[in-house]
Amino acid sequence: MNWDQIRGNWKQFSGAAKVRWAKLTDDDLKALEGRRDQLVGKLQERYGYVKEAAEREIDDWLASNPDHH
């Protein structure tokens, strides 16, 4: 699954994102609107990741969820 599909179905994917990254608030997830670059930034802010680590986190999340391919 490509990111455009995730963005288009963000309401469904945001629940899985909340499970993976509990420090993200419901308001955070709503404001992201499925934008990957914004998710990277929010993970950096909430978890203190560098950009590359945040990108890897997102890639790992997608790889670990068969429904998200």
C-alpha positions in Angstrom: 0.0 0.0 0.0 1.3 3.4 -0.8 1.2 6.4 1.4 -1.6 8.1 -0.8 -3.9 5.2 0.1 -3.0 5.6 3.8 -3.7 9.3 3.6 -7.0 8.6 2.0 -8.0 6.2 4.8 -6.3 8.1 7.6 -9.2 7.7 10.0 -8.8 3.9 9.9 -5.0 4.0 10.0 -4.9 6.6 12.8 -6.2 4.1 15.3 -3.3 1.7 14.5 -0.9 4.7 14.7 -2.2 5.5 18.2 -1.6 1.9 19.3 2.0 2.1 18.0 2.8 5.6 19.2 0.8 6.1 22.4 2.4 9.5 23.0 0.5 10.9 20.0 -2.7 12.5 21.1 -6.0 12.2 19.3 -5.6 15.9 18.4 -2.1 15.1 16.9 -3.5 12.3 14.8 -6.4 14.3 13.6 -4.2 17.3 12.7 -1.8 15.0 10.7 -4.5 14.2 8.2 -2.4 11.3 7.0 0.6 13.5 6.0 3.7 11.4 6.3 6.0 14.4 6.7 3.9 15.7 9.5 3.9 12.3 11.2 7.7 12.3 11.0 7.8 15.7 12.6 5.4 14.7 15.3 7.4 11.6 16.1 10.5 13.7 16.4 8.7 16.1 18.7 7.0 13.5 21.0 9.8 10.8 21.1 12.9 12.8 20.4 13.8 10.9 17.3 16.1 12.2 14.6 14.4 12.4 11.2 15.9 9.1 9.9 14.8 7.2 13.0 11.2 8.6 12.7 11.2 7.5 9.0 12.3 4.0 10.0 9.7 3.8 12.7 7.0 4.6 10.1 8.4 2.0 7.6 8.6 -0.6 10.4 5.0 0.2 11.4 3.8 -0.3 7.8 5.8 -3.5 7.4 4.5 -5.0 10.6 0.8 -4.5 9.7 -0.2 -6.8 6.9 -3.5 -4.9 6.4 -1.5 -1.8 5.5 0.3 -3.2 2.5 
